[in-house]
Amino acid sequence: MPDIGKMLWPKSVAVVGASSDIHGLRGRILEIILSHPFGGKVYPVSRSATAVQGLQAYSSVESLPEPVDLAILIIPAQYTPAELERCGRAGIKSAVILSSGFAEEGETGTRRQDDIGAIARRYDMAVSGPNSEGFANIPASFFPTFSPVMDKNAGPIKPARALGKGQVSVISQSGGLGFAFFDRARPRNLTFRHVVTTGNEAALDVFDFVDYMLDEGDTDVFLLVLEDVKSPEKFRRAAKKALRAGKPIIVSKIGQSEPGSRAVASHTAALAGSQAAYRAMFDFYGLIEAHELDEMIDLAAGFLACGDRLPAGNRVGIYTSSGGAGIWMTDACATAGLEVPALDAATRKSIDVHIPSYGSSQNPVDSTAQGVHKMGYATFAQLVARSSLVDAVVVAVTARRSAFLERDLQKLKELKKNIRKPVFMWTYTLPADRSVEILNEAGYPLFGTAIGCARTVRAMADFRAMHERMLRKKPAEIPAPHPGRAKVRAALTVGGTVMTEWHTRALLDAYGIGGRARSLARSAAEAGMAAKAVGRPVALKVQSADIPHKTEAGAVLLNVGVDEAQAAYERVLANAMHHAPSAYIEGVLVEAMAPAGRELILGVNRDPRWGPLLMVGLGGVLVEALHDLVLAPLPLDRNAAMSLLYRLKGAAVLAPFRGMPAADTEALADLMVRLSQFALDHADAIAQIELNPVIVHGKGDGVSVVDALIIKQAAQQAERRGAVNRRKIQ
Amino acid sequence: MPDIGKMLWPKSVAVVGASSDIHGLRGRILEIILSHPFGGKVYPVSRSATAVQGLQAYSSVESLPEPVDLAILIIPAQYTPAELERCGRAGIKSAVILSSGFAEEGETGTRRQDDIGAIARRYDMAVSGPNSEGFANIPASFFPTFSPVMDKNAGPIKPARALGKGQVSVISQSGGLGFAFFDRARPRNLTFRHVVTTGNEAALDVFDFVDYMLDEGDTDVFLLVLEDVKSPEKFRRAAKKALRAGKPIIVSKIGQSEPGSRAVASHTAALAGSQAAYRAMFDFYGLIEAHELDEMIDLAAGFLACGDRLPAGNRVGIYTSSGGAGIWMTDACATAGLEVPALDAATRKSIDVHIPSYGSSQNPVDSTAQGVHKMGYATFAQLVARSSLVDAVVVAVTARRSAFLERDLQKLKELKKNIRKPVFMWTYTLPADRSVEILNEAGYPLFGTAIGCARTVRAMADFRAMHERMLRKKPAEIPAPHPGRAKVRAALTVGGTVMTEWHTRALLDAYGIGGRARSLARSAAEAGMAAKAVGRPVALKVQSADIPHKTEAGAVLLNVGVDEAQAAYERVLANAMHHAPSAYIEGVLVEAMAPAGRELILGVNRDPRWGPLLMVGLGGVLVEALHDLVLAPLPLDRNAAMSLLYRLKGAAVLAPFRGMPAADTEALADLMVRLSQFALDHADAIAQIELNPVIVHGKGDGVSVVDALIIKQAAQQAERRGAVNRRKIQ
């Protein structure tokens, strides 16, 4: 592993391509570096000039008086690989490449980018970029970037009154967005440590930097912007390490929408992966996903101020002096999935003595303007916080005038010291600068939107639960191979890539997955006998690897009476032949109609980035329309299966209602665990497994797998081209 | 109608309860009024003081030298009715009551509030409040309020550089939130006209003020915060008038969540209505709903700046110099339901000549930092706007440094003049104050969040479509009574309040709603014969008004074979008797199982505020879990029925997929129109109609109503108490 420390904390740097023209990007980098009190040596390297911005310039990195720790390259793309090679030869151990014209520009550029990766490996150099906007090391006052955000006059680099004692680091593939966090957080008094923009990531990627900063130890909150994850292994390692250390990673995965993905491709040549798969991985490793810059800053502010007192649960006490603002915040809490419980009698009594008769101590607690004028915010917040029914307190303040908060400052500080629950502030008016300072100094994050505040409380409670769960539990182990493994392996080696339901279910039977009585009829007479043996309405389904869409081909008949089975056999067969005259038909599957229940889809798909992911979705065949599906990496144990089910938006479908008993989620989770093992045991051979629909019956009555399909690995390419495109995960 | 003009534009005012103690609310009102250049006369009225804040005080409104236009009352609640009475006697024609202690305080307070309403009517006075925070008339510099937002030193009252030529008015039941809009919009350079807070609305309500301001004519955008709508009639009148005038009403209905509703009740004693019903009415009348203060200000800014050029459609062109920011905005557009189409070849060619090879002209157009440094924002925005494929343009700017925008100012002004499409600006960095001024002066709204910008574009496009539709179409007429009306009326007069499916469907048959062959068996033998007549699997359902939950009682058997029907009859009957031993049983309904299809729920419920609303929801019996249902007021014609269906989140379920043909939405819409007429014809007699599930078959194959229930009016109370609580609309 190359030494990122050389890059972020250099004692000497060369600016290759430096210019005196401060209106151009090449001039601005050096100007920005020199305008801040960076303690290291700075050497301009220029082919044409002997002095740049008042400093002696050198014609090449090879003619520098010392091998610098870091080379900053901003020269045309075509010269960049050769220059990096020279840096390597000169013993320079790190480089940041701000030049553009690499993978985002097509084939030539991609070759240049590959060259850069190779040179970095060859010299064991820490290389960031190309197409990056540089970085900022705030404690070192070192800002090798042309971002206008780091202009000397753009605003304060360090907050006058820091919120909390911790530090935030930003790592972003996008330069503009990366520095935007730093800029937008200025009025919030957050202390930043690093802002690193990684561009096209020819060598180091975002998670290399996360890993380094976790070792460094001084970053308490991470803000990431990703267009893609280059290395799933680095992602997993860094994400696990962060969660174990209790350091939250707040992430935005951009390029979610179809045109957004198009832009990603043309921008940094990243393959935008499936959003659902990313979400599954973020959820699994406890990363906090967000979609708006200020929302991410809200989250960072919450963790910086209250990271030592994360909410133990979802219950919020709200205090306000404006009834309307209290309701507004209550609605926001509900939207974020938080509870606002009515307070206990003792707490209410302690509040009632301080508020007029037209106020309320219920929750939200409304002291009215009179109440707050008499007692201030801190007193009421403390009374609410003392209730055992709340895990966190939100105070709706009007921070327009600071004088009022000034009077309350001492009490606010005491509240922070005495109460070990987090207290958050939301202002519905525009805060005066001094109000922000006062609250931040006293240790409170001040939120500008109700929903931003509520989402932060929720995310902090979730993160605490996730962190504690990780510390408790042993890492998931890959289960020992199943006894049925050898038999399935053997069966998988024969036949084509698309398996019929008949064959698929035979393999699944070996793992105890959804086995039900069924037979394969090869004549109308056999179909009639099979139906008679069942003795109640049956389903008939033509079995042919050449007809993956049975229903669409008219090759399925449902609810067929015992006496109609023979005629139905002839009919489905005729339909199938008409649909695909040259199809090879194995026979017609005959089985009892499954009893009613909740329909779901279960499947395992091999994601090109993350490997096999188990999917569960509501609605069975309606899953595409309902858009309610979730994924998880394998292996999956019972607990993981259960919690995956509860992540479905419509999980309430599984609860009892309308006379239906609760769904047999035990049986469903068991099925998911078995499917997980099946998929892992045969991960090398299988591209896709789909059980659809799976009908989940009432508690104790199990599940019925009504249709099933396996597509083997070799067929995956064809599948992608849509030939047997049964299922798309969004 | 009392004269609101006297209240908002008084020539003389009395402040009843005025005090010299400027730390108390009673002193602050007068202090705020006097600190601004209001042109009218101000008379303090005080029982105890002869002079207040340097003005001669009067002991009573009856001793004033003239009958003032407006009395501002801030005296204890118990004295308020008598004082208002004195105002009436003294010929004062308007009053604002800021005192608290009315309906929010229980029975005594409610009586006081009723008294105020009665006095207002008796003297034909325009009365706002009680429990209001007063109002602000910005053009008149008249601010009778104790809101700290209107403090002389809180910030500018009128923007230095106004955005657009129009004016915004705020009308809010909540005082704190009402003034918060004015305060938060200050840095956005919006011009405000009125901020009115209406409190408990004993007399005038929010829509009285909307109506007045529409007549006044100078308000171009309305921002409303509602806890409830007191008068549906006033709402309908004002909403229609606004839509016809093309004046957008942006509304937040607070108290949506359960604890939020609890707070509403304790706060202003408003009965929080069903959120879904409110949403239906807002949608129907084109009100724009929003849930965050800044989101509402974003919307207002969009309409002020570009109200003369609303987007003609949903297609957005995005221009950026930061690739990441372009993707970020593209994702936000997708979230808001906007399209970001790839641009046409001619437009791309015109852009390509100005950008480096590693930029993109596709959409989002990314000129890279180089491109924008060379050409500025306006040139690229104009090239994008000229494409016939886009209806609006969003420019992602970094407004951190104003110098750059300053150079672009002239071109930005020309762009605004030459291009009749709206152009919006979003900054991903914090804008310098001067940057905001420049952009606002040139006529561009500047957004701080991508999603706020995208939602505004979408809302403006929707509003244009809604406004144009209203100008085109004739008002919906109540259809002539149906020929089957008399028969149904007669049938509705007999029997209990809960009608069995058997009787319900007989009535629906008269309107051609979901008629299918069925029979009522009164013996096992009859059931057997009925099944034989059907000749394929049947459903058996016990009919009893005493057993509204048939499934839960085990009184339903599905998929019963012809030969099993007799035994099944005995079984369902036994189950029903066991469940409800004293139930009166009409018989057992026997009918063919309906063929498969998409399951929906259809119903009409009488909302206590809005009257009968038609509901359609996905999932049939699963509707509660899927939370996907929409409502609309009656009458409903075919177009309205169709567009209601498309408002379902999962409307895609109705499209063709997986071999299923498209759903027969024609037949479904027809059913909705018939149901609408049925419900209107019998609105006085019926409380609730529910068809659940309705199975929608493939195109041309119609719909099957599988279960149906009518609850008559008298039973509505019992229904509310949960006795027959089949269905709750969220």
Interface residues (C-beta under 8 A of the other chain):
Chain A: H23 G24 L25 A77 S100 G101 F102 E104 E105 G109 N131 F146 P148 V149 D151 A154 G155 S172 Q173 S174 G175 G176 L177 G178 F179 A180 D183 R184 R186 P187 V225 E227 S252 I254 G255 Q256 S257 E258 P259 G260 R262 A263 V264 S266 H267 T268 H291 E292 L293 D294 S321 S322 G323 G324 A325 G326 I327 W328 T330 D331 A332 C333 A334 T335 E339 V340 P341 A342 P356 S357 Y358 S360 Q362 N363 P364 D366 T368 A369 Q370 H373 T398 R400 R401 Y428 T429 L430 G448 T449 A450 I451 R536 P537 H549 T551 E552 A553 L558 N559 G561 M593 A596 R598 V621 L622 E624 A625 L626 H627 G650 A652 V653 A655 F657 R658 G659 M660
Chain B: H23 G24 L25 A77 S100 G101 F102 E104 E105 G109 N131 F146 P148 V149 D151 A154 G155 S172 Q173 S174 G175 G176 L177 G178 F179 A180 D183 R184 R186 P187 V225 E227 S252 I254 G255 Q256 S257 E258 P259 G260 R262 A263 V264 S266 H267 T268 H291 E292 L293 D294 S321 S322 G323 G324 A325 G326 I327 W328 T330 D331 A332 C333 A334 T335 E339 V340 P341 A342 P356 S357 Y358 S360 Q362 N363 P364 D366 T368 A369 Q370 H373 T398 R400 R401 Y428 T429 L430 G448 T449 A450 I451 R536 P537 H549 T551 E552 A553 L558 N559 G561 M593 A596 R598 V621 L622 E624 A625 L626 H627 G650 A652 V653 A655 F657 R658 G659 M660
